[in-house]
Amino acid sequence: MTTAELNVLEAIEAQEGPRLRPDERTEIGRAARALAPRSSHADWAPADDRPDPIALLERQAATRVSELVPIRYGRMAASPFTFFRGAAYVMASDLSRTPISGLRAQLCGDAHLSNFGGFASPERSFLFDMNDFDETLPGPWEWDLKRLAASLSIAGRDRGFSGKQRRTIVQGTAAAYREAMRQFAEMGDLSIWYQRISDEELEERFRPQATARQLRKLDRTVAKGRSKDSARAFAKLAASVNGAPQIISDPPLIVPVRELLPDSDANDLHEEMLSLLATYRKSLPEDRGRLLDRYRFVDMARKVVGVGSVGTRAWVLLLVGRDSSDPLFLQAKEARPSVLEPFAGKSEFGNQGKRVVEGQRLMQAASDLFLGWLRTTGPDGKRRDFYLRQLWDWKTSADVETMLPSGMAIYGRLCGWTLARGHARSGDAIAIAAYLGRGDSFDCALTEFAELYADQNEEDHRALLEAIDGGRLEAVAGI
């Protein structure tokens, strides 16, 4: 390492000490270009010793629910885009070998375009933000942005967009991130914290570029999201049986605990859940805990969720308040060490559920009313961490399968702004903005990287199909 690079590293490490002046932080950002020139982010080529992507997936599967893993492979096999959604660990390994500026922030860890969307704030406002933090961890800010950029390129190919259209989308997303970071660099810290995209702001950002049809679709999406709450979840997932509310069985996607365990064990688990809910309550602010106290636990079921999460333990819990017409659905999702951990370092939190919750609270403009965590010992005697939140609560996501190039371009810019805001809340917006600069050097480099990584992703997807066809992996399609 050269003397200049050592000086840059020393300056970056100095950020851990007393707060630096804005001009000093600007100089750190500019000096970081010596470590990683902005043009260097265009590079991607697999190293000779690149780990086998299928072996990485198998490593993840080793501690998952074995009968659900074939569903995961089936979902990942459907297309290069669904493979990418499930291959966060593969890309984390790849990103660890790419240039970094040395500037860090709290990362989403899995910032592909389908992990952005709408949800309800505790004040019942509709917000657009990142909505999946299973892999959150502090790390190089570039990793989140590269995963987002690659996801747009891969999704564009899935939709049949031309190379020019894809490049326009990705470059616009990178520009939105860079421009937003520059705006945040000029704001006070409290002002950054207050930044958010509400439904009104969402329409305002859409309107100048969207067609009338796209605006109508946005209105329908927001309206549909507002209807997704615990009452609707009860109508879809539960029923009254002999006067008592129960979750409806729909195997293998939803399996009530009464069908997974013998009656005696299921009864014991029911009693244990009361104790676990008391533990979970301690992770909530006192006012939220008081609200939770008004609800009574009645049933739970294992639920298959997402693509990359399939095989991890996820439960839906049904509670009722004043009566069965007042349901509350919570989702308890297993929290494992982030896929970034081998490459970015361990979390400061010993409980992985707390890691997810604290990372989410740090990056999101507002978080779920019931967001909390717990640790428990399962029937197999193994300790596991979980985080909990409401099951739906207005949650919406973009319909990637029907997006047109113009719609994806607008959506990409929204995601770019949102990701920059999340990084600015935890990282040094001034230094990152100075590193990025005013020109499009970084934007162009990121666009080139996205296309190269999309090529790599297609090769990895083919490897998955070959592993399935050759009998190395078992996959169940269509579930």
QUIRANOR-V745236 format. One record per residue. N is the residue number from 1. PSI is psi in whole degrees, -180 to 180 (NA if undefined). OMEGA is omega in whole degrees, 0 to 359 (* if undefined). D_FIRST is the distance of its C-alpha to the first C-alpha in Angstrom with 2 decimals. Layout:
n: (N;N)
psi: (PSI;PSI)
omega: (OMEGA;OMEGA)
d_first: (D_FIRST;D_FIRST)
This chain:
n: (1;2;3;4;5;6;7;8;9;10;11;12;13;14;15;16;17;18;19;20;21;22;23;24;25;26;27;28;29;30;31;32;33;34;35;36;37;38;39;40;41;42;43;44;45;46;47;48;49;50;51;52;53;54;55;56;57;58;59;60;61;62;63;64;65;66;67;68;69;70;71;72;73;74;75;76;77;78;79;80;81;82;83;84;85;86;87;88;89;90;91;92;93;94;95;96;97;98;99;100;101;102;103;104;105;106;107;108;109;110;111;112;113;114;115;116;117;118;119;120;121;122;123;124;125;126;127;128;129;130;131;132;133;134;135;136;137;138;139;140;141;142;143;144;145;146;147;148;149;150;151;152;153;154;155;156;157;158;159;160;161;162;163;164;165;166;167;168;169;170;171;172;173;174;175;176;177;178;179;180;181;182;183;184;185;186;187;188;189;190;191;192;193;194;195;196;197;198;199;200;201;202;203;204;205;206;207;208;209;210;211;212;213;214;215;216;217;218;219;220;221;222;223;224;225;226;227;228;229;230;231;232;233;234;235;236;237;238;239;240;241;242;243;244;245;246;247;248;249;250;251;252;253;254;255;256;257;258;259;260;261;262;263;264;265;266;267;268;269;270;271;272;273;274;275;276;277;278;279;280;281;282;283;284;285;286;287;288;289;290;291;292;293;294;295;296;297;298;299;300;301;302;303;304;305;306;307;308;309;310;311;312;313;314;315;316;317;318;319;320;321;322;323;324;325;326;327;328;329;330;331;332;333;334;335;336;337;338;339;340;341;342;343;344;345;346;347;348;349;350;351;352;353;354;355;356;357;358;359;360;361;362;363;364;365;366;367;368;369;370;371;372;373;374;375;376;377;378;379;380;381;382;383;384;385;386;387;388;389;390;391;392;393;394;395;396;397;398;399;400;401;402;403;404;405;406;407;408;409;410;411;412;413;414;415;416;417;418;419;420;421;422;423;424;425;426;427;428;429;430;431;432;433;434;435;436;437;438;439;440;441;442;443;444;445;446;447;448;449;450;451;452;453;454;455;456;457;458;459;460;461;462;463;464;465;466;467;468;469;470;471;472;473;474;475;476;477;478;479)
psi: (135;166;-40;-43;-38;-39;-38;-46;-42;-38;-41;-43;-27;-18;-21;-15;-148;151;131;158;156;-40;-34;-39;-35;-42;-37;-44;-44;-40;-27;-17;-20;-32;-42;91;144;-35;-21;-18;-7;-19;135;126;133;134;157;-32;23;131;147;120;-32;-36;-36;-41;-40;-36;-41;-37;-20;-30;15;172;112;-37;-11;-18;-40;-30;-41;-49;-37;-41;-39;-29;-16;-35;164;-33;-44;-32;-47;-41;-36;-5;39;-37;-40;-47;-34;-42;-42;-43;-28;-14;7;161;144;151;-17;-8;134;159;172;127;147;-42;-19;59;47;163;-23;-7;19;152;-165;155;172;137;164;-24;8;38;146;123;147;130;179;145;20;122;25;-32;12;141;148;142;-173;126;-28;-31;-43;-46;-36;-36;-40;-47;-45;-38;-36;-42;-43;-43;-37;-41;-41;-32;-3;20;151;165;-40;-42;-42;-42;-38;-42;-50;-43;-37;-37;-45;-40;-40;-41;-49;-46;-40;-41;-36;-40;-43;-32;-23;-3;160;158;-40;-37;-40;-42;-30;-9;135;164;106;178;-35;-44;-37;-47;-37;-38;-33;-40;-46;-25;-18;154;167;-37;-41;-36;-39;-39;-39;-45;-41;-39;-45;-43;-41;-41;-42;-22;-8;101;-172;-32;-43;-37;-38;-43;-31;-35;-12;172;163;121;115;39;-2;135;137;150;135;136;135;68;149;4;-37;118;110;151;-28;-20;-13;-26;154;157;-44;-42;-37;-40;-41;-41;-37;-45;-38;-35;-35;-41;-41;-38;-33;-37;-45;-38;-34;-22;-7;152;153;-39;-37;-36;-40;-39;-44;-35;-22;-10;150;128;133;-29;162;157;150;138;134;127;144;-152;-65;-25;-11;131;-24;157;120;133;148;134;130;123;155;149;-112;-33;-174;-11;3;68;157;118;124;149;126;116;132;135;116;169;140;147;-17;-17;-43;-17;-24;-7;160;156;151;-13;130;-27;121;-28;-42;-36;-47;-47;-48;-37;-41;-45;-32;-35;-32;151;-35;148;166;144;-36;24;120;-172;167;169;138;163;123;175;-23;4;4;138;137;150;146;154;152;150;174;151;-49;-73;65;13;128;157;160;145;86;-33;-16;4;138;163;-42;-39;-41;-32;-45;-45;-42;-41;-38;-45;-40;-44;-45;-42;-41;-41;-42;-41;-36;-27;-27;-28;-168;96;-36;-46;-42;-43;-40;-38;-44;-36;-173;-22;-176;20;-49;-40;-46;-40;-44;-37;-42;-43;-44;-42;-40;-40;-29;-37;-46;-42;-38;-39;-42;-36;-41;-37;-37;-45;-40;-38;-34;-47;-34;-3;2;-38;148;132;144;119;158;14;NA)
omega: (183;178;180;180;177;179;178;180;179;179;179;179;180;179;179;182;181;182;181;177;179;181;177;179;175;181;177;180;179;181;181;177;176;177;183;175;184;179;182;180;175;189;165;171;181;178;179;181;178;179;176;183;180;177;177;178;179;178;177;185;188;182;179;178;193;184;179;183;177;176;178;180;178;179;179;182;188;182;174;180;178;174;181;180;182;188;180;180;179;182;177;177;180;182;181;181;181;181;175;182;184;178;187;176;171;182;167;178;179;191;175;191;179;177;169;179;184;176;182;170;177;179;179;168;177;182;171;184;167;184;175;186;181;186;186;181;173;180;179;183;182;185;177;185;178;177;177;182;180;181;179;178;181;178;177;176;179;181;179;179;178;178;179;179;180;181;177;180;184;181;177;178;178;179;179;177;183;181;178;180;177;177;180;180;181;182;168;183;180;178;177;183;183;184;179;176;175;179;177;178;179;180;179;179;180;194;184;186;188;173;178;179;179;178;177;178;177;179;180;181;179;180;178;179;181;181;182;179;184;179;179;177;178;180;183;191;187;178;176;181;184;177;181;179;179;173;182;179;176;185;1;187;177;182;179;183;180;179;181;185;172;184;183;179;179;178;178;180;178;178;179;180;178;178;181;178;176;176;178;181;182;180;181;169;188;181;178;177;177;177;179;180;181;183;182;179;181;183;176;181;173;183;175;184;170;178;181;183;184;181;170;185;179;183;167;181;178;175;176;181;185;175;184;176;181;185;171;176;173;173;175;186;180;178;178;175;180;175;179;190;180;187;183;180;183;176;174;183;178;178;183;175;177;176;181;183;182;176;179;180;181;186;183;175;176;184;185;182;186;181;181;186;174;174;181;174;184;178;179;178;182;178;179;178;179;165;184;176;175;186;183;179;176;186;177;175;183;177;185;186;180;183;170;181;181;179;179;178;178;182;179;179;176;180;179;178;183;179;178;179;178;178;181;180;185;182;181;183;182;181;181;179;179;177;183;180;183;183;185;181;180;181;181;180;180;179;178;178;183;180;179;180;175;174;180;180;178;176;180;177;177;178;177;179;179;179;178;180;182;177;178;179;175;181;175;184;172;179;*)
d_first: (0.00;3.80;6.73;8.25;6.23;6.72;10.16;10.84;10.31;12.53;14.97;15.30;15.95;18.46;20.56;21.76;23.51;26.29;26.89;25.19;27.21;27.17;25.72;22.77;22.23;22.58;19.86;17.46;18.44;18.02;14.60;13.52;14.18;10.87;9.35;12.39;14.80;18.28;19.29;16.71;18.97;21.58;19.97;21.62;22.36;23.07;20.88;22.88;22.73;23.63;26.14;29.75;30.67;34.18;32.98;31.05;34.32;36.27;34.03;34.83;38.50;38.90;39.56;41.40;45.16;45.84;48.80;46.83;43.80;45.78;46.38;42.66;42.15;45.19;43.89;40.45;42.20;44.23;41.75;38.08;38.02;39.50;37.10;34.19;35.78;35.87;32.47;30.24;28.75;28.04;26.22;24.30;22.94;22.11;20.52;18.09;16.45;16.41;14.01;14.34;14.18;13.85;17.46;19.98;23.75;26.57;26.76;29.98;28.22;30.77;31.21;33.22;36.08;38.79;37.30;38.31;41.94;44.71;46.06;48.22;47.06;49.04;51.05;52.03;50.07;48.59;44.81;42.27;38.95;36.66;38.88;37.00;34.53;34.69;30.92;29.90;26.87;24.15;21.10;19.21;22.01;21.12;22.40;25.89;26.13;25.09;27.72;30.28;29.59;29.84;33.03;34.63;33.95;35.30;38.27;38.99;39.24;41.46;43.71;43.86;42.14;41.14;37.58;38.15;39.49;36.57;34.05;36.11;36.13;32.41;31.49;34.11;32.71;29.17;30.83;32.90;29.89;28.17;31.48;32.34;29.05;29.74;33.25;32.08;29.67;32.83;34.85;35.47;34.20;37.76;38.43;35.51;36.99;40.33;39.15;40.72;42.44;46.10;48.60;49.78;46.27;45.65;48.76;47.91;44.53;46.22;49.27;48.02;46.60;48.65;51.96;55.05;54.76;51.19;52.30;55.20;52.93;50.68;53.81;54.89;51.51;51.52;55.18;54.56;51.70;53.96;56.43;54.02;54.64;56.01;59.55;58.60;56.55;59.71;61.79;59.39;58.34;61.23;64.99;67.76;69.22;72.44;71.62;68.13;64.88;62.83;59.79;60.95;59.72;57.97;56.33;53.65;52.13;54.03;55.59;57.35;56.76;60.45;59.85;56.76;58.27;61.74;63.94;63.56;59.76;59.73;61.95;59.73;56.69;58.62;59.19;55.59;54.50;56.44;54.42;51.11;52.02;52.67;49.16;47.69;49.78;47.90;44.71;46.63;47.50;51.01;52.74;51.34;52.40;55.89;56.00;54.93;57.73;60.24;59.38;60.62;58.70;60.84;58.86;55.51;54.27;51.23;49.81;47.53;45.10;42.62;40.78;37.60;39.48;42.37;42.89;41.51;44.38;45.75;49.09;51.35;53.49;56.79;58.15;61.24;62.21;65.75;66.86;65.72;65.60;62.71;59.92;56.29;53.89;50.62;47.88;46.14;43.02;41.02;37.52;35.01;31.35;29.46;28.07;24.74;24.74;23.08;20.06;20.12;21.58;25.19;27.61;28.71;32.24;33.95;36.42;35.07;37.99;37.01;33.43;35.02;37.46;35.12;32.60;35.55;36.99;33.73;33.28;36.91;39.22;41.86;42.15;45.07;47.83;47.72;43.98;43.47;42.49;43.88;43.37;46.10;47.03;48.34;51.38;49.14;48.14;44.49;43.01;41.58;40.34;41.83;41.69;44.86;45.86;48.83;49.27;49.55;50.37;50.31;47.25;46.88;44.34;44.22;46.24;43.57;46.13;48.23;45.68;46.09;43.22;44.22;44.41;41.02;39.52;41.11;40.12;36.48;36.34;37.95;35.37;32.51;34.07;34.72;31.21;29.83;32.44;31.46;27.79;28.88;31.02;28.19;24.97;24.23;26.23;25.45;21.65;22.02;24.68;22.65;19.80;22.51;24.37;27.94;27.71;27.71;24.34;23.19;26.77;26.89;23.60;24.88;28.19;26.73;24.81;28.09;30.06;27.67;27.58;31.35;31.61;29.62;31.87;34.94;33.85;33.31;36.69;38.34;36.86;38.49;41.79;41.66;41.01;44.03;46.22;45.36;46.27;42.86;43.07;46.20;46.45;49.24;49.49;51.27;50.87)
